Structures are given as structure tokens and as C-alpha cells.
Amino acid sequence: MASTKTTQLRRIRFSLWILVAAAVLALGGAYFVRTIGVREPPPVTVGEAAIRSEFSLIDHNGNRVTEADFLGRWQLVFFGFTHCPDVCPTTLAYIANVLDRLSGEVERVAPIFITVDPSRDTPEVMAEYVQAFHPKLTGLTGSEAEVAAAAQSFRVYYEKMEEETAPDGYLMAHAGHIYLMTPEGRFEDVFREGEQSAEEMATDVLARMNGKQ
């Protein structure tokens, strides 16, 4: 059963790569999960003082990790959840595309997917999900309080929304930002899938990594 689900997830990734250009146009400005009556998330407050890479969570292999485990690498951090119907798989496929375009420099990057739905997104669920997108991607989960603390550090908006047609009767509304953090864990920039191509983002990230911007 798990093998069948893994195969399905891998097919999702390849399909999304093909459809990502069309998805950008279709999604337009919708950078958070589609829900009924959800309010627009607040704008990101950028700056080193406002956004920090601070967390204590469980990775998809079941290990306790903190931001210290990623020091020395540039972090690409995205918050979402595995039951997300559109924005999350599209954004993760986009991040995977960016990582592939970094070529040999990808070892200097730590791509991180932090769930905002820890009650369903166990380490086992996260492991199966992230492996469908890219082998370098790390999935993080934890308790409700731990996830809330991580989201607060990154100033990430998320909210549980009731939705009868969704699995378990709810979805998680959330912002769709991709945070670029320095090897010291400081805020560098924020991106959103659809605002630039994967090639453009990879070029931008490489320039920052090599001190050319």
C-alpha cells in the first residue's frame, strides 16, 4: 500500500513539473491554500529582526533537529501541509526545479518543508511526501506548540479552516512564501512561486550565495 502511494506521489511530481507553467497562470495571486471565506493573509514583515530561523522540530526520519543542524547552508524554507490540494504540491515541485538548476551548488542549500498540520503530518507521512518531490528536501513536523513557535519565528500565517469536502473536514489556509535564509540563519529574501521562473530564482539564489548581489 505504501509503495503504491509513493509511486502515485512521484507521478504527481513529474506531472506538476510539466504543468507548473500553466499552474502559475491559473493560480495567479493565490499563494495560500484555497478555502471558502478565508481572509487574505497579512503581508510578510521582512528584515533580520522580524524573521528568524529558530525551531525545534522532528525531521522526516524521526530525529529532533533545530536551526543549528542547518548552519553553514543556505536554507530555503516553505510552510504547508501534505493534504494541500494545490499550492503546496505546485510550490514544492517549483522548489525541486530550482534545486535541480543549482547543479553542483545544491549541496550548499538546505530545502526545508515545515508542516502547519502536525496532527496529520507525522514523520512517516512527511517522509513519503517529500521524497516524491526531491531527495534533498527535508520535511519537519512536531507538536502543535512547536510548529506554532517555528511559524512565529518566520512570521508565517496559517489557520485551520473547516471544509466539508476536504479530508477530515478541514484544510489549512497558509501563506505561500519561500524564505531564503543565510548560512548563519539570518533572513536574506522571500520568494513566491509564480513571481519568477525557476531559472530566474535559481540565478538569484546563486548570485546571493556567491556574493554577487
Phi, psi and omega in degrees: 000314180296322180297318179298317180294321179298317179299319179297318180295322179295323177295325177301315182300311183295322178295319181293325177299320180290323186265001189299323180295317179293324180295323179301315181292321182290321184282330179055237183271008184277089183259013172226165187302136179289118175220164182278122175075013181286141180278158178296130179295152180294153180295155179288132173267105186272163178126151183301323182289330185273319185247125181226146174270093179222122180194158170224104189222178179251127180279175187290355173262002178089012182262140174287127180227155173231179178301335181297333180289347183247004178299143182095349176237149174287130181263135168248109189245129178226134177258135178189207179201155190287339178271006180299128185280342186212296189298316183296306179298325179294316181291320179293324175295322177296314178300318178300320178296318177299313181300318179297329180281348176281345176054232184294341180281353184297335180293342179273002185241140175244098177280127188232129176247114181254124181285148171252012182228061187295337181295330178257329185270079177286167176305321180296317178295316180297320180300314181294324184288308185294328180294340178285344184255310180198139182293340180274348185286131177253129176260134181237139176220189181167199177283168177303317182293321180292319178293319178299320179294319178296317179297322179296320180298323180267000182057046182263131175274135167205156184201137177282130182234129177291136179207109187302324185276353182274157175304132180065009174080017178205159172234168176246112173283138182199157176289156184247035183276147174250117184266131172258118181245146182288168177300342176268359179087014179267154179292133177246311181193170177228140180234162172222131178304128182108341179273343176202158178288164177299322179296318179294318179294317179300319179296318179297312181298316179300319180298318179292320179297328183258014175067029182257011179218000000 
